Amino acid sequence: MYKLFDLKNISGRNIVHTRLKESIAQANRALLNMPQYNTRKLVHDIRKYFVKQPDAIEVLIFKGKSEISVSRRFALSTRFYFEFKKMFEK
C-alpha cells in the first residue's frame, strides 16, 4: 500500500506551524524531517493542524534515526503531550 505524504524539512525555530499550514492543500499526510524542536510547541502545532484540517490523517516525524507517527486520534487525545514527549525526547 502506498501513502501520499507532503515532505517538509524543518531547519529553523517556530517553523512547523508554517510548514504544516502549507501542506494542508497538498496532502492529507505530512512528513516532518527535523533535528531538534521544542516539544510543547510541536505538540501545539500538530494539534492545531488536525483541528484546522478535517481531512488530515497523519503526521509522520523523522528525527535522526527515529520515526514517530501521529494520527488524528492520538493528537486529539488528552494524554497526547505526555505520550508524545516520551517518544520525541528519547
C-alpha positions as CSV (number, residue, x, y, z in Angstrom):
1,M,0.0,0.0,0.0
2,Y,1.3,3.5,-0.8
3,K,0.6,6.6,1.2
4,L,1.0,10.1,-0.1
5,F,2.9,12.5,2.2
6,D,3.9,16.1,1.8
7,L,7.6,16.3,2.9
8,K,8.7,19.3,5.0
9,N,12.3,19.8,6.2
10,I,12.4,21.7,9.4
11,S,15.6,23.8,9.8
12,G,14.6,26.7,12.0
13,R,12.7,27.6,15.1
14,N,8.9,28.2,15.0
15,I,8.6,26.9,11.5
16,V,6.5,23.7,12.0
17,H,3.2,25.6,12.1
18,T,4.0,27.3,8.8
19,R,5.1,24.0,7.1
20,L,2.0,22.2,8.3
21,K,-0.2,25.0,7.1
22,E,1.4,24.8,3.6
23,S,0.8,21.0,3.4
24,I,-3.0,21.3,4.0
25,A,-3.7,21.9,0.3
26,Q,-1.1,19.3,-0.9
27,A,-1.8,16.1,1.0
28,N,-3.7,14.5,3.9
29,R,-0.5,13.3,5.5
30,A,2.5,15.4,6.4
31,L,6.1,14.2,6.9
32,L,8.4,16.3,9.0
33,N,12.1,15.8,8.8
34,M,13.6,17.6,11.8
35,P,16.6,17.6,14.1
36,Q,15.5,19.2,17.4
37,Y,12.5,21.2,18.3
38,N,10.6,22.4,21.4
39,T,8.2,19.6,22.3
40,R,5.5,21.7,23.7
41,K,5.4,23.9,20.6
42,L,5.5,20.9,18.3
43,V,2.5,19.3,20.2
44,H,0.6,22.6,19.9
45,D,1.3,22.9,16.1
46,I,0.4,19.3,15.4
47,R,-2.9,19.6,17.3
48,K,-3.7,22.9,15.5
49,Y,-3.0,21.1,12.2
50,F,-5.6,18.4,12.9
51,V,-8.2,20.9,14.2
52,K,-7.8,23.2,11.1
53,Q,-7.6,20.4,8.6
54,P,-10.6,17.9,9.0
55,D,-9.2,15.7,6.2
56,A,-5.8,15.3,7.7
57,I,-4.9,11.7,8.6
58,E,-1.4,11.5,9.9
59,V,1.8,13.5,10.7
60,L,5.0,11.4,10.4
61,I,8.1,12.7,12.1
62,F,11.6,11.7,11.3
63,K,14.1,12.8,14.0
64,G,17.5,11.4,13.4
65,K,17.0,7.6,13.1
66,S,13.7,7.5,14.9
67,E,10.2,7.7,13.3
68,I,7.1,8.9,15.1
69,S,3.7,8.5,13.6
70,V,0.9,10.8,14.9
71,S,-2.6,10.0,14.0
72,R,-5.6,12.4,14.4
73,R,-7.0,10.3,17.2
74,F,-3.7,10.3,19.1
75,A,-3.1,14.0,18.6
76,L,-6.5,15.0,19.9
77,S,-6.3,12.7,22.9
78,T,-5.9,14.1,26.4
79,R,-2.6,12.3,27.0
80,F,-1.0,13.3,23.8
81,Y,1.6,15.7,25.2
82,F,2.9,13.2,27.8
83,E,3.0,10.2,25.4
84,F,4.5,12.2,22.6
85,K,7.1,13.7,24.9
86,K,8.3,10.3,25.8
87,M,8.7,9.3,22.2
88,F,10.2,12.6,20.9
89,E,12.7,13.2,23.7
90,K,14.3,9.7,23.6
